[in-house]
Amino acid sequence: MKRSTTQILAKLRELMLRAQVGDSCGISAYIVPSDDAHQSEYQCQHDERRSFVSGFDGSAGTAVITTETALLWTDGRYYQQAEKQLDSNWVLMRDGLSATPSIGAWLAKNLPKGSFVGVDPRLLSFRVWKPIETELSSAECQLVPIEGNLIDEVWGEDQPPQTSNKIITLKLEHSGVTIAKKWDVVRQQLKEKNADALVVSALDEIAWFLNLRGSDIDFNPVFFSYLIVTNDELLLFVDSGKLPTDFVQHQKENNVQIKVLPYASIGVEISKIVSTKESKIWIAPTSSYYLTALIPKSRRIQEVTPICVLKAIKNDVEIAGFINSHIRDGVALCQYFAWLEYQVKKGAEVDEMSGADKLESFRSTKDKYMGLSFTTISASGPNGSVIHYHPKKETNRKINDKEIYLCDSGAQYLDGTTDVTRTLHFGEPTEFQKEAYTRVLKGQLSFGSTVFPAKVKGQVLDTLARKALWDVGLDYGHGTGHGVGHFLNVHEGPMGVGIRLMPDDPGLQANMFISNEPGFYQDGEFGIRVEDIVQIVPGQVAHNFSNRGALTFKTITMCPKQTKMIKKELLSDAEVKLLNSYHQQVWDTLSPILSRDGDEFTLSWLKKEVKPI
């Protein structure tokens, strides 16, 4: 589990001593973010620098290396994983705990005055850069951009190459809206802001706006590129060799012309716009410090991009695709769980990895299937308590009738993206396991049935999912809900539901799709999570929040929740009714498909699982 980082750190510290900062030489600390140049949540292998230097391969975390110490900040989803993967060179900083200082505060306290802290400016967002810079400045230290990535120098020839895969076009039958119509909306918002240009660095925003998809990052249908939108031009910065063969026809069908420029020329073009135009330039605060610094402070509009918000509110075609893809996905999930229960009960050898492969095989038979949306979390027993666990040879456990099995999985379809978690026990769960499961389920039912004012921030709703756990002193260390892309990233902003404020959350609005996923994790023993994708729809209440508008959630995930794990006496009559009604909907939706396909085996399992309690 642990990989030695001693030699890597020694080489990095040598480079730190030689790093040029103006006329000076040497930096006292080097920050290694998880991000790539587009601040993506997930990276291709070429950009997994933090994983390379630390040995920790979770999707979130920041490494800080000084001349004497190496530290890793990561959040509650990854505490257990980090403990298992970091060697003795590293100190784990549990981000999110009140006793854990921020990166800037720790550096300010532990570095001598006059110290320089270096970072690759392309890999740190402006939003993250500024507070670190401010905290260091208060201690008479400086955060400085270092040209040329020091981790890349240490990695050398062993660093995987940058991926550059072919792009595909997404036809109107799946995208629903032409590029030209999206451009019209963005133009109007540029006009309202008195802006000449919008700089877009987020890969999912570019893919969505241009009705294109790629595969440069595993599980994420995106491609490395930048986009500048002006009133008159669409400038796409991309390796032209990746463009689809029908790119010219694609532009005609979308009533636009797209000017293609080299990927690496984005900085030059921004500088040209700055020097030739006088109005403001719109760039998200989540874009890199490197790109942002090219624009004079007085000329910047630093807000979430209009594309980000437009993308989150699905159009009619995207909504239909989401619903239909979740029905197909639900059939695959039922086929897997029916198969798995049968295999476990007859004593067959099924482990976490073979189970995940079997689930993928069921999904791969479904119409419009394009691949998985993330690595399947197939976790038995204690592995389930690692929130973002994924099975490897050294951790692979048998799925059996003595332990809880947690399966968090999803798929990419041409018409939608899925993400669903179910927790099952194929034997007899303990009383505590049943209580924990029931309290998680109570939170999920409460959250999923709530009515709330339009545009309320997601953070406001978070405690609804936690209260049943909080009542007995239990909790979970992750958010309750994240946005989901349409044949795009499985985690999508700018909205979300969690304890932490999401600074770009525009408020929850009709036809956003988010997850509903409370959980509970008993360290070293088991994990419980129940996750659905829900559509935000109009709510029916006597009053309309003073004409603000009422909203609620509609569950589109179609897969039963195991009732043998429930302590019915903990559920209210209303909660029992909600669960039974959901299971009736699952039956009404999936049973005709299973009957049509002659899948009596899965149909029999489904009938048992949706039986009213």
Protein Blocks (a to p, Z undefined) as FASTA:
>chain_A
ZZcfklmmmmmmmmmmmpcghjbgcdfbdcddfbdfkopabdcfklmmmlmmnopacfbd
cddddfkbccddddfklmmmmmmmpcfkbccddehiaklccfklmmmmmpcehiacdddf
klpcfklmmmmmmmmmmnopacdddehifklmmnmmmlccddddddddddfklnopafkl
mmmmmmmmmmmnopabdcdfbfklmmmmnopacdkbghiacddddddddfkbccddddfk
lpcfklmmmmmmnopacddddfklmmmmmmmmmmmpmbdcdddfkbcfklmmmpcfklpc
cdddfklmmmmmccfklmmmmmmmmmmmmmmmmmmmmmmmmmmmnopacdfklmmmmmmm
mmmmpghiabdfbdcdddehjllmpmkgccdfkloccddfkbccddddddddfkbccddd
ddddfbdcdfklmmmmmmmmmmmmmmmmpccdehiafklmmmmmmmmmmmnopacdbdfb
dcddehiafbdcfbdcdfbdcfklgbjaehiacddddddddehiaccddddddddddddd
fbeghonopaddddfbdcdddfklpcfklpcfklmmmmmmmmmmmmmmmmmmmmmnopak
lmmmmmmmmpcZZ
